[in-house]
């Protein structure tokens, strides 16, 4: 009797197990996929970005021969810029100097973005001065390397609108 019952239900056991495993994997994929949507972790989460005054940054960079200067890659003909930076005391201190068209509305912002381009973080707003637009900041060197992005923003939110200049900072 038991043998007859087993022969009767045995063909359903393996397909049922396979269906259960597939359902478990689909549920797990769905759960992981919906958790990530809209919840991308910020680049350098938990790391403070210090906004440095121009005088403090000039003192730092002029007093040290260890700073590096790199040109920023431009995405339009009217814009150019440089980044000057120094790694010391477990911090990277950097200044962005850019020749950009004056704006009637909006502002130019500097963003820090991971090299994959998936997550970014707003660093500071460029201020117009005699020599163009400039701004300075300091951040922990633990986040190196990263991409620096200068963008034109019309709305102050957590998304990069129009990329104007880019450059990569690394600890060479």
C-alpha positions in Angstrom: 0.0 0.0 0.0 2.7 2.5 1.0 4.6 1.6 -2.2 1.6 2.4 -4.3 1.1 5.7 -2.6 4.8 6.6 -3.0 4.7 5.7 -6.7 1.6 7.8 -7.1 3.1 11.0 -5.5 6.8 10.7 -6.3 6.6 12.3 -9.7 5.2 15.5 -8.1 7.9 15.9 -5.4 10.8 17.0 -7.5 8.8 19.5 -9.7 7.3 20.9 -6.5 10.7 21.4 -5.0 11.9 23.1 -8.1 9.0 25.5 -8.2 9.5 26.3 -4.5 13.2 27.1 -5.1 12.4 29.3 -8.1 9.7 31.2 -6.2 12.2 31.7 -3.3 14.8 33.1 -5.7 12.3 35.4 -7.4 11.1 36.7 -4.1 14.7 37.4 -3.0 15.5 39.2 -6.2 12.4 41.3 -6.0 13.1 42.2 -2.4 16.7 43.3 -3.1 15.7 45.1 -6.3 13.0 47.2 -4.6 15.2 48.1 -1.6 17.8 49.6 -4.0 15.4 51.8 -6.0 15.6 55.3 -4.7 17.8 54.4 -1.8 21.3 54.6 -3.4 23.8 55.4 -0.7 25.4 58.7 -0.9 29.0 58.9 -2.1 31.3 59.3 1.0 28.3 58.8 3.3 29.2 59.9 6.8 32.2 61.8 5.7 32.1 65.6 6.3 32.9 68.0 3.5 34.5 71.2 4.9 33.8 74.3 2.9 37.0 76.3 3.1 37.2 80.1 2.8 39.3 81.3 -0.1 41.9 82.9 2.2 42.3 79.7 4.2 42.7 77.7 1.0 45.1 80.1 -0.5 47.2 80.0 2.7 47.2 76.3 2.6 48.1 75.9 -1.1 50.6 78.8 -1.3 52.4 77.6 1.7 53.0 74.2 0.3 54.9 73.0 -2.8 53.1 69.7 -2.5 49.9 70.7 -4.3 49.0 69.4 -7.7 47.2 71.2 -10.5 45.1 69.4 -13.1 43.0 70.8 -15.9 39.3 69.9 -15.9 37.8 68.3 -19.0 35.3 70.7 -20.6 32.0 69.7 -22.2 31.5 73.1 -24.0 33.7 75.6 -25.8 33.1 78.5 -23.4 34.2 76.8 -20.2 37.6 75.8 -18.8 38.9 75.1 -15.3 41.6 73.8 -13.1 41.7 71.9 -9.8 44.4 72.4 -7.3 44.7 69.9 -4.5 46.9 68.7 -1.7 46.7 65.5 0.4 47.9 66.1 3.9 46.8 65.2 7.5 44.5 62.5 6.1 42.5 65.1 4.2 42.4 66.3 0.6 42.1 70.0 0.3 41.1 71.2 -3.1 40.1 74.4 -4.9 38.3 74.7 -8.2 39.1 77.6 -10.5 36.8 77.9 -13.5 36.2 80.3 -16.4 32.5 80.0 -16.9 29.8 82.2 -18.5 28.0 84.5 -16.0 24.5 83.3 -15.1 21.3 85.2 -14.9 19.6 82.5 -12.9 20.9 79.3 -11.3 24.3 78.6 -10.0 27.4 76.4 -10.6 27.9 73.6 -8.1 30.7 71.2 -7.5 29.9 67.6 -6.9 31.9 64.6 -5.8 31.1 61.4 -7.6 32.4 57.9 -7.3 34.3 56.6 -10.3 31.5 54.3 -11.4 29.3 57.4 -11.7 26.5 55.8 -9.7 26.4 58.0 -6.6 27.3 61.6 -6.1 27.4 64.2 -3.4 27.1 68.0 -3.5 30.3 69.6 -2.2 29.9 73.4 -2.6 28.7 76.2 -4.8 31.2 78.1 -7.0 31.3 81.8 -6.3 32.1 84.5 -8.9 35.2 86.5 -8.3 37.6 88.7 -10.3 39.3 85.8 -11.9 36.2 83.7 -12.6 34.4 81.2 -10.4 36.1 79.6 -7.5 35.4 77.4 -4.5 37.3 75.3 -2.0 36.7 72.3 0.3 38.4 69.6 2.3 37.3 66.0 2.7 38.8 62.8 4.2 41.4 61.2 1.9 39.7 57.9 2.5 37.3 58.6 -0.3 40.1 58.8 -3.0 39.9 58.4 -5.9 36.8 60.2 -7.0 35.5 62.3 -9.9 34.9 66.0 -9.4 32.0 67.4 -11.5 31.1 71.1 -12.0 27.5 71.5 -13.1 25.0 74.2 -13.9 22.1 73.9 -11.6 18.7 75.7 -11.9 17.1 73.8 -9.1 18.9 73.1 -5.8 18.3 69.4 -5.4 20.3 66.2 -5.1 20.7 65.6 -8.8 23.3 66.8 -11.2 21.6 68.8 -14.0 24.1 69.8 -16.7 27.7 68.7 -16.5 30.1 71.5 -17.5 33.6 70.3 -16.3 34.9 67.1 -14.9 38.2 65.8 -13.4 39.5 62.9 -11.4 41.3 63.3 -8.1 43.6 60.5 -7.0 46.5 60.1 -4.6 49.4 59.6 -6.9 
